[in-house]
């Protein structure tokens, strides 16, 4: 392997543009890798910029379909939500991006990779754990943990000055109101003004969703069909329009969710590195799909299997958040989740209205719901006198405890 060739995860922003030039000045040949995970960026412009700075080559990889199919939908099958609120829109693309970066490194016959994630965040962990799992002999250049780099760049003003000195075109300013991370699943806002947990974001901040106040006064009625826990079809019942295909239906749900002001959340979360962080997120399609998936599971999933899944979910979400997507424990837990989804087939009917998602009905050939047993108006299929012994047996320990 060539010792001075490095593959850099490149976004085209201030940090990675400065890192690109800094690596070149460290006498590395730098190959840039731009991952398209659905962010609204000008990739051609970013490529031209990287080449103008001095990159020897630029890869642009369209990862949207793989992201939806193999990461978002896998997390959906587990109903993965971190700390009961966060749908993991930043966490999920990181292992995919890092995996592709390692594939490019192998193609370019090098074991050196670099990224621009900060030393206070979670992304550094997510990238580097994946690198080490998929390329055990990897050499990682993480500038924000490099003493020489930190000595040279103490803050944003140093980065801007370096960019100016090296004729690097940047659109950043010395003060940003917040930082954003965009992909097909969500957009996140943090840092800057949002570091005050009491600060109320302005409506002008939100990029992916209409304000619920400005959403249509008319309901949007949809049907989402699942097979083996995966959404396979969306019917817009209000417009008699059907959409299939994983990427296409996810994009369409984003469109519907955005229009109806769905998926905004403001929270304080616990980072893996130990500190608390305030984040604001917009996740339109993910919010709708999670509610639909939970509902169809209620119809078709065995009670004890469902309860075990509920117990596993926080651990799965934590593993995703902390960067352990490619780990033995994740593989083990997802095998159980995938087994649980074999009969999760059916249709969920929903209404979208002014920031809300209402489930209005569901149906499935795999349904475990039996109207004859459940009905209060029928006696069939259930001997009601059996309940006497059932209750007495469950009350036995309570009665014994009451005698103390």
N, C-alpha and C positions, 0 to 999 in steps of 0.2 A: 504493500500500500504506500501511496505517495504521502509523505509527511506534511506537506504544505498545502494540500488541497482541502478546502472546507465547504460543506453545504450549509448555507445560512437560510433559516426560515425567515422570509422577507415579506414585509407588508407594504413597503413604499412610504411609510411614515417617517417621522423624525428619528426615532430611536434606532430602527433597523437600518436606515440610510446612513446614520453616523457610524453604526457598528460595521456596516459594509466597508466604509472608507477606512475605519480604524483597523480592520482585519487586513485590508490591502497594505496599509502602512506597516503592519506587522509582518509583511512579506508573505502573506497567504494568497493563493489563488482562490478566489471566492466564487462559488456557484450559488446563485440565488434560487430559492424555491418559493413560489407563490401558490398558496392553497386557495382554491375557489370553493368555499363552503356556503356560498349564497350571500356573501356580503355585497353591498352596493359599492363596488370599487371599479375604477378604470384600470383593468389589468394590463392593457397595452401600454398605457402611460407609465404604470409602475415598472413594467419591463424595460421600457426605454430609459427610464430614470436610473435603474440599476446598472444598465449597460453604460450609461454616460458617466456614472460614478467610477466604474471600473470592473464590474462583474465580468467574468469570462464567459458565463453562460447563464441563462435564466429559464427555469422550468415553470410553466403555469399548468397546474393540474386541476381539472374539473372534478371535484369530489362530492358534489351535491347529492347525486343519486346514492352513492355508497354511504354517505352520511345519514341520509334518511332511512335507508333499508337496514343497514347493519349496526347503527348506533342509536338513532332516535327511536326507531320501532322496537329495538331490543329493550331499551329503557322503558318504553311504554308498556311492554308485556309485563314488566316487573312493577308497574305503577310507581316508578322511582321518583321520589320527591325528597329533597334534602331538607332536614329540619322542619318538615311539614309544610314548606312554603315554596321552595326553589326548585324549578323544573330542570335545572342542570344544563341550561342552554350554552354556557361557556365551557363547562366541564366536558361535555360529550364530544365536541370536535377535536379536542387536543390529542387524544390517543391516535385518532385517524391521521391528523396532520403529521404527528411524529412518526407514525408507521410509514407514511409515504416518503418522509424525509430520509428515513433509513434505507428505503428501497432505492432512492436516488443515489445515496451515498454508496451503496453496493454497486449500482450501475456505473458510478464514476470512479470506482476502485479506491475509495478512501474510507477511513473510519473516524473522520473528524466532522463534527456537526456543531452548529451554533444557533442560538436563539436570542431574542431580545427581552424575554420575560424578566420582570423585576425580582429582586431578592426578598421582597415582602409579600409577594402574592403566591397563589396556588399553582399558576401555570408553569412555573419553573419545575415544580415537582412532577406535574403531569407529563411534561415533555421528557424530563430526564429519566423518570422511571420507565417510560416506554422505550427510550433509546437503549437503556441498559438491559432491558428484557430482550429486545429484538436484535441487539448487537452487543454482546457482553464485553467485547474489547473496545467499545466506543471511547473516543476522546471527545469530551464536551467542552466547548468554549462558551462560558456563560458570563459575558462581560460585566453584568451587574453584580457578580460575585468575584470579579477579578480585581485585586488590589491596585494594579497599575491603571486599569480603566477607571475605577472609582476615584483614584487620586486625581486623574485628569478631568473627570466629569462629576462635579459635586451636585449638579442640579440642572434644571431645564435651560437656564441661561447659558451654561457652558456648552450644552449641546447645540443651541442656536448659534452661538459664536463660532463653534467649530464648523457648523454647516456653512456659515457665511464665508469663513476663511477658505473653505475647500470648494466653493461654488456649488454647493448642494442645494437644490431648490426645495424649499419646504413651505407648507402652508400653515405651519404651527406658529403660535405666538408665545410670548414668555408666560402668559397666564391663560389657562384654559378653565372654563367654568366647570368642566367635568370631562372624564374620558369615556369613550364608547367602544364597545366590541360588538360587531354585527355579524350575523350569519343567518341561514335560512330558518333556524329554529327560533331565534330571539335576537334582541338587542339589549345590551346592558349599559348602564350608566353608573359610574362611581368616581370617587376622588373629587378634587376641587371643592366646589360649593357643597357637594353631597357629603363631605366628610363631617359636616355638622348634622347629626342624626335628626335634629329638629327642623332643618331647612326644608321647606316645602317646594318641590320642583315646579317650575313654570310649565304651562301647557305647551309652550313652544319647544320644550326639550324633546318631547315624544316624537319619534320618527316613524314607528311601525303601526300605530293605532290611532284612530279617531277618538277624540274625547267622547266618553259615553253621553255627555250632554248634547253633543253635536251629531250623534249617531242617528240613523233613520228612525222615525216614529212608527214605522211599520216593521212587524216581526219578520225574520227570515227563518223559514222552516226547512230543515234538512234531515236526511237519513244517512247514517254511516253504517256500512256493512263490514263485518269482521270475519276473517277465516283464520283459525289457529292463532287468535290474538292479534292479528295484523289487519289494519284497515285496508280494504281492497276496493271500495267504491264509495263515492259521495254522491248523493242525489240532492240537488237543490229543489225541493218540492215547491218552492215559491216561484221558480222559473222553469220548472220541468227540464233541468239540465243535469246530466250525469257525467262524472269524472272518475276515471280509473288510472292505475299506474301509481306507484308509490310517490315519486317526485311530483307528478302532476297533481295528485289529490292533496298532497301536503301544501303545495303552493296555492291551490284553490282555497283550502281551508284558511290559510294565512290571509288571503284576500277577503274572505267572508268575515273572519274574526276581526281584521283591521277595520273594515267598514262599520262593524257593530261595536267597536270600542272594547273588545275582549282581550284579556291577557295582561293587564297592567298589575304590577305588584311592587311594593316598596318595603324593604325589610333590612334587618341587621342580622348577619349570619356569622358563624364561627369558622374562620379560615383554618385550614389544616396546619398552617405554620404557627398558630397560637393566638392570633389577634382577632378582634371582631372587625367586621367590615360592613358598611352600609351600601346597599346596592338597590337600584331601581331597574326593573326588567319589563320588557314587553314580549309576551310569548303567545300570540293569538292561536295558531293551529294546535300547538302543544296543549294549551288549556282546554280546548274543545275535545281533543282526542282523549285526554286523560279522563275526563268526566264520562265520555262515552264508553271507554274501555272498562272502567270501574263498574258501570251500570250493566254491561252485558255479562261481566263475570258474575254479578249477583244473580243472574238468571240461570247460568249454565254450570257454574263451578260448585263442586262438592263443598259443603260447609267446612269440614276440617282442612281440606286442601286450601281453601280460601283464607282461613284463619292462619295457617302456617305461612302462606304467602305474605300476609299482613305483617307477620313477625319478621320475615326475611327482608322485607322492603327497606327499612331504615339502614340495614347493613349494606345492601346493594347500593343504595343512594350514596352512602358514605364512601364506599369503595370508588364509585365513579367520581365523586367530588374530590377525593384525595389523590386520584391519579392511578388507581390500581385496576384499570380496565383489563390489562393483560397480566393477570395474576392467577395462580392456581385456585384461590378462594373464589374469585369472580367466575371462573370457568365452572367450578363446582355448583355455585348458587344458581347460575344461569341455566345449567342443565336441569335443575329442579323447576325453574320458572318455565322453561320450554316444554317440559313434560306436562305442567299444569295447563298449558295453553292448547293442548291437542283438541279439546272440544269447545274452545271459545269461538264459536261461530254464531252469527246472528246479526240482526239489524237493530240499531238504536235510533229512535226518532227524537229530534231535538228542536228547540226554538232558541234563536239568538236574538237578543234584544237589549240594546243600550248597556253593554258591558256585562250582561248576564248570559249564562248558558243553562237552559232548562231542559231536562230530560222529560219527554212526554209519553214515551212508550217504548217497548222493546219486544222482539219476537225471535225465536230460534227453534230449529228442528231438534237441537240438542238440549232444549229446556228441561230443567229439573223441577219446574213449577207444575204442580198438579192441582187443578182447580177443584176436583172432587174431594181431595184431602183438605185443601186449605179453606174451602168455602165454609162460612158460618151458617149457610142455609142448607147444607147437605151433611148426611151422616156417613156416606159411603167411604170405604177404604180406611177407616180409622175407628177403632174401638175406644170411645171416649172414657170408658171406665178404667182403661189401662193407666190413665193419668194419675189415679189415686195412688197406686203403688209407686209410680215414678216420683211423685212429689214426696211421699213418705220416706223413700230411700234417700233422696237428696236432703231432706230435713233432719235425718238421723243425727249427723254430727252437730247440727245447730242446736238440737234439743239437748244433746249430751253436754255441749258447751254451756248451755244456759243453767245447768245444775251446779256449776262451780261456785 
